Amino acid sequence: MAGLWILLVAVAVALSGAVAFWTRASRLMGTPRQHATYETLHTASTAVSALRGGLTTASAANAAPALRRLLGTPAVAIADTRSLLAYDGSDRHREALARCLQAVVDSGRTRQLTAADLQCSHDDDCPAYAGVAVPIAVDGSVVGAIAALAPAPAADLIRAAGEVARFVSTHLALAELDASRTRTVQAQLNFLRAQISPHFVYNALTAIESFVRSDPDRARDLLLGFAEFTRSTFREHSQYVTLAEELHLVECYLELERARFGDRLAVVLRVAPETLPVRVPSLILQPLVENAIRHGLERRSGSSLLQIVAADAGHEAVVTVEDDGAGADPQHLNDILAGRRPSDSVGLRNVDERLRATFGSDHGLTIETGVGAGTKVTMHLPKYSAAVSAA
């Protein structure tokens, strides 16, 4: 008997401990309303992550389960302008839904779905024989439709499906904006590649030719450097590179320029190791170095000093390109960056626009200059950027 009492006491203690644990856990998780809000936001976030890739078979398949949970319905279907992309729920009404969604896409109007539309015979085991289909529009154009099925017609479902369709439309519009920005940045990069100075190419090959007889080994090394420079400049695999790769491109370029100018070109390079892995848009540094040489060394009779510094500044890398050349009127450069004046500076505005498009409007070039005072160009490059990391 004593053993039985001990066992009962032990069970009671265990149950009280479990109750206390779950009570504390429920307090930590918040109120039921807070928990429901969290679940809704988490579900919406899951759908957003899928839809930011645009409306495709893969993105629709990933988004459909989350959208069904948001609507709380037995089934959800998503279509584009051509076909049914995804169906989450009972597979019974797939073919009928495909026709209904196509009709909604063609008309651009919301449509209540009846059992006849779904070709449903009201079987006892059918979880849904009514519903609503709503068009998905981006910038005024219908790009698809979403359907939600329910056990019975309901006005609340029409409103809820309409809100979800607007939610989907908003994030598809953002996806298109991201894609448009990517296309713009790529076009700017291609334009900059096309601007690689023919004057530089001619001078580089002339410098290489001058060493062919006097120093064949030097000529071979310069030719390999020229090949590496052109390969790196025109590579297509990514819009982004590490700062280490960008500096390597600059070193290839400077080696060719040193062959041409000899002792007239002095270069100081200071790079903090912490900045080397930072990912940046391709061809943001070499155009600035080329400008410094063209507007510094080429416009003076004596020697010229070029300084390239990549400093670690906590959450960002601060990169500067500075020359002691002729300088320029600050207002003249401001007009170039604003597009109010044409420029013979290689890619200055192009680099500024791509930095702003990638990292934000506050990350453009900062230029300090004056007539006869040289020029210093500064870039603040975030060590982490969601846009760059996702590319």
C-alpha positions in Angstrom: 0.0 0.0 0.0 2.8 2.4 0.9 4.4 1.7 -2.5 1.1 2.5 -4.2 0.9 5.9 -2.3 4.5 6.7 -3.3 3.7 5.9 -7.0 0.6 8.1 -6.9 2.5 11.0 -5.3 5.2 10.6 -8.0 2.6 10.8 -10.8 1.0 13.8 -9.2 4.3 15.6 -9.0 5.1 14.8 -12.6 1.7 16.0 -13.8 2.1 19.2 -11.8 5.5 19.7 -13.3 4.2 19.2 -16.8 1.3 21.6 -16.2 3.7 24.2 -14.9 6.1 23.7 -17.9 3.3 24.1 -20.4 1.9 27.1 -18.5 5.3 28.8 -18.6 5.7 27.8 -22.3 2.4 29.2 -23.2 3.3 32.5 -21.4 6.5 32.7 -23.3 4.7 32.1 -26.6 2.3 35.0 -25.8 -1.5 35.1 -26.0 -3.5 32.9 -28.4 -4.1 36.1 -30.5 -0.4 36.9 -30.6 0.4 33.3 -31.5 -2.2 33.4 -34.3 -0.7 36.7 -35.6 2.7 35.2 -35.6 1.5 32.1 -37.6 -0.3 34.4 -40.1 2.8 36.5 -40.6 5.1 33.5 -40.9 2.7 31.9 -43.5 2.6 35.2 -45.5 6.4 35.4 -45.4 6.7 31.9 -46.8 4.4 32.9 -49.7 6.4 36.1 -50.3 9.7 34.2 -50.5 8.3 32.0 -53.2 6.6 34.8 -55.2 9.6 37.1 -55.3 10.9 34.9 -58.1 8.0 35.8 -60.3 5.0 33.7 -61.3 6.4 30.4 -62.5 5.5 26.7 -62.0 8.1 26.4 -59.2 7.2 29.6 -57.4 3.4 28.8 -57.6 4.0 25.3 -56.3 5.9 26.7 -53.3 3.4 29.5 -52.6 0.2 27.5 -53.0 0.3 25.6 -49.6 1.1 28.9 -47.8 -1.8 30.7 -49.5 -4.1 27.9 -48.7 -3.2 28.2 -45.0 -3.8 31.9 -45.2 -7.3 31.4 -46.7 -8.1 28.4 -44.5 -9.7 26.6 -47.4 -9.5 22.9 -48.5 -7.9 23.8 -51.8 -6.1 26.6 -53.7 -5.1 26.8 -57.4 -2.8 29.3 -59.2 -2.7 29.9 -62.9 -0.8 32.2 -65.3 -2.2 33.4 -68.6 -1.6 30.0 -70.3 -2.1 27.1 -67.8 -2.7 25.9 -64.3 0.6 26.2 -62.5 -0.2 24.8 -59.1 -3.0 23.0 -57.2 -2.8 22.4 -53.4 -5.6 20.3 -51.9 -7.9 17.6 -53.1 -7.0 16.7 -56.7 -10.7 16.1 -57.6 -11.4 19.5 -59.4 -8.1 20.1 -61.2 -9.3 20.0 -64.8 -12.5 22.0 -64.1 -10.5 24.6 -62.2 -8.0 25.0 -65.0 -10.9 26.0 -67.3 -12.5 28.4 -64.7 -9.2 30.1 -64.1 -8.5 30.6 -67.8 -12.0 32.2 -68.1 -11.1 34.6 -65.2 -7.8 35.5 -66.8 -9.5 36.2 -70.1 -12.3 38.3 -68.6 -10.2 40.0 -65.8 -13.2 39.6 -63.4 -13.8 37.8 -60.2 -16.0 34.7 -60.5 -17.9 32.7 -58.0 -17.6 29.0 -58.6 -20.5 26.7 -58.2 -20.7 22.9 -58.1 -21.6 22.9 -61.7 -18.5 25.0 -62.6 -16.4 22.5 -60.6 -18.3 19.5 -62.1 -18.9 18.4 -58.5 -21.6 15.9 -57.7 -21.8 16.8 -54.0 -20.4 13.5 -52.8 -20.2 13.2 -49.1 -16.5 12.8 -49.2 -15.9 16.0 -51.3 -14.4 18.7 -49.1 -15.2 21.5 -51.5 -18.0 22.1 -54.1 -18.0 25.9 -54.2 -15.4 28.7 -54.4 -14.1 31.9 -55.9 -11.6 32.7 -58.6 -9.9 36.1 -58.6 -7.6 37.7 -61.3 -4.0 38.6 -60.4 -3.0 41.9 -62.0 0.4 43.7 -62.2 0.6 47.2 -63.4 -3.0 47.0 -64.8 -2.4 43.8 -66.8 -3.8 40.4 -65.8 -0.9 37.9 -65.3 -2.8 35.1 -63.8 -5.6 34.0 -61.4 -6.0 32.3 -58.0 -8.9 30.1 -56.9 -10.0 29.1 -53.4 -12.4 26.2 -52.8 -14.7 25.8 -49.9 -17.4 23.4 -48.6 -20.1 26.0 -49.4 -20.5 29.5 -50.9 -19.5 32.3 -48.6 -19.2 36.1 -48.9 -16.2 36.1 -46.6 -14.3 33.9 -48.9 -14.8 36.3 -51.8 -13.3 39.2 -49.7 -10.5 37.0 -48.4 -9.5 35.7 -51.8 -9.6 39.3 -53.2 -7.2 40.4 -50.5 -4.8 37.4 -51.1 -4.9 38.2 -54.8 -3.9 41.8 -54.1 -1.2 40.5 -51.8 0.1 38.2 -54.6 -0.1 41.0 -57.1 1.9 43.4 -54.9 4.8 40.9 -54.5 4.8 39.9 -58.2 5.1 43.6 -59.0 8.1 43.8 -56.6 9.6 40.7 -58.3 9.2 42.4 -61.7 10.8 45.6 -60.2 13.8 43.5 -59.0 14.1 41.8 -62.4 13.9 45.2 -64.2 16.6 46.6 -61.9 18.8 43.6 -62.7 18.3 44.0 -66.4 19.1 47.7 -66.1 22.3 47.0 -64.1 23.3 44.4 -66.6 22.7 46.7 -69.5 24.8 49.4 -67.8 27.6 46.9 -67.3 27.4 45.8 -71.0 27.5 49.4 -72.0 30.6 50.0 -69.9 32.3 47.0 -71.4 31.7 48.4 -74.8 33.3 51.6 -73.7 36.6 50.0 -72.9 38.9 52.5 -74.5 40.1 51.5 -78.0 42.8 54.1 -77.3 43.9 52.0 -74.3 43.9 48.8 -76.3 46.0 50.3 -79.0 48.5 51.8 -76.5 48.7 48.5 -74.6 49.5 46.5 -77.7 52.0 49.1 -78.9 53.8 48.9 -75.5 53.9 45.1 -75.7 55.3 45.3 -79.3 58.1 47.6 -78.1 59.4 44.8 -75.8 59.2 42.0 -78.3 62.8 42.5 -79.5 64.4 44.2 -76.5 62.8 42.0 -73.7 60.8 39.0 -75.0 60.1 37.7 -71.5 58.6 41.1 -70.5 56.6 41.1 -73.8 55.2 37.6 -73.0 54.2 38.6 -69.5 52.5 41.7 -70.7 50.7 39.8 -73.4 49.4 37.3 -70.8 48.4 40.2 -68.6 46.5 41.8 -71.5 44.7 38.5 -72.1 43.8 38.2 -68.4 42.5 41.8 -68.4 40.3 41.3 -71.4 39.0 37.9 -70.1 38.1 39.4 -66.7 36.5 42.5 -68.3 34.2 40.6 -70.6 33.2 37.6 -68.4 29.5 37.1 -68.3 29.0 34.7 -65.4 28.1 37.3 -62.8 27.3 41.0 -62.3 29.2 40.8 -59.0 32.8 40.0 -58.0 34.8 40.2 -54.8 36.9 43.3 -54.2 39.9 41.0 -54.4 38.9 40.1 -58.0 38.3 43.7 -58.9 41.7 44.7 -57.5 43.3 41.9 -59.6 41.8 43.4 -62.7 43.2 46.8 -61.7 46.6 45.3 -61.2 46.5 43.8 -64.7 45.5 47.2 -66.1 48.2 49.0 -64.2 50.9 46.6 -65.3 50.1 47.5 -68.9 50.1 51.2 -68.1 53.4 51.0 -66.3 54.9 49.4 -69.5 53.8 52.5 -71.4 54.7 55.3 -68.9 57.6 53.7 -67.0 58.8 55.7 -64.0 56.3 58.5 -64.7 53.5 56.5 -63.1 53.9 55.9 -59.4 51.2 53.7 -57.7 50.5 53.3 -54.0 48.2 50.4 -53.1 47.0 49.9 -49.5 44.4 47.2 -48.9 43.0 46.0 -45.6 42.6 42.2 -45.7 39.1 42.4 -44.2 37.9 44.1 -47.4 39.0 41.5 -49.9 35.9 39.2 -49.6 33.4 42.1 -50.0 31.2 41.5 -53.0 30.8 44.5 -55.4 29.4 45.2 -58.8 31.8 44.2 -61.6 34.0 47.0 -63.1 33.5 49.7 -60.5 37.2 50.2 -59.7 39.1 49.9 -63.0 37.1 52.8 -64.8 38.0 55.1 -61.9 41.7 54.1 -62.1 41.6 54.7 -65.9 40.1 58.1 -65.4 42.8 59.0 -62.8 45.5 58.1 -65.3 43.9 59.8 -68.3 43.1 63.0 -66.5 46.2 62.9 -64.3 49.3 61.5 -65.9 48.3 62.0 -69.6 47.6 65.7 -69.1 50.9 66.6 -67.4 54.5 66.4 -68.5 56.0 65.1 -65.2 55.3 62.1 -63.1 52.0 61.4 -61.4 51.0 59.6 -58.2 48.0 57.3 -58.0 46.8 56.0 -54.7 44.3 53.2 -54.2 43.1 52.5 -50.7 40.6 49.9 -49.4 40.1 50.5 -45.7 38.1 48.5 -43.2 35.3 50.6 -41.6 33.4 48.0 -39.6 30.2 47.2 -41.5 31.6 48.6 -44.8 34.8 48.9 -46.9 35.8 52.4 -47.8 37.6 52.5 -51.2 39.3 55.6 -52.5 41.1 56.3 -55.8 43.2 59.5 -55.7 45.5 61.2 -58.2 47.5 64.4 -58.1 46.6 65.4 -61.6 44.9 68.4 -63.2 41.6 68.1 -61.2 38.3 69.5 -62.4 35.6 72.0 -61.7 33.4 70.3 -59.0 30.2 71.6 -60.6 31.3 70.1 -63.9 31.5 66.7 -62.3 28.2 67.1 -60.5 26.6 67.8 -63.9 28.2 64.7 -65.3 26.9 62.5 -62.5 23.4 64.1 -62.8 23.4 63.4 -66.6 23.2 67.1 -67.4 26.5 67.1 -69.3 28.3 64.6 -71.6 31.6 63.3 -70.4 34.8 61.9 -71.7 35.4 60.3 -68.3 35.2 56.5 -68.7 32.1 55.2 -66.9 32.0 57.8 -64.1 28.2 58.2 -64.2 27.8 54.5 -65.0 29.7 53.4 -61.9 27.8 55.9 -59.7 24.4 54.6 -61.0 25.3 51.0 -60.6 26.5 51.5 -57.0 23.2 53.4 -56.2 21.1 50.7 -57.9 22.9 47.9 -55.9 23.4 49.4 -52.5 20.9 52.3 -52.3 20.8 56.0 -53.2 23.2 56.9 -50.4 26.0 54.8 -51.7 27.0 56.7 -54.9 30.4 58.1 -55.6 31.8 61.0 -53.5 34.2 63.1 -55.5 36.6 65.7 -54.1 38.4 67.8 -56.7 39.4 71.3 -57.8 41.1 72.8 -60.7 44.8 72.0 -60.3 44.2 70.1 -57.1 43.9 66.5 -58.2 40.9 64.3 -57.7 39.8 61.8 -55.0 36.9 59.4 -55.6 35.4 57.5 -52.6 33.1 54.5 -52.4 31.4 53.2 -49.3 30.8 49.5 -50.0 28.6 47.5 -47.5 30.2 44.2 -46.4 26.8 42.6 -46.6 24.0 43.4 -49.0 20.8 41.3 -49.5 20.6 42.2 -53.2 24.2 41.1 -53.8 24.0 38.0 -51.7 20.9 36.8 -53.5 22.5 37.2 -56.9 
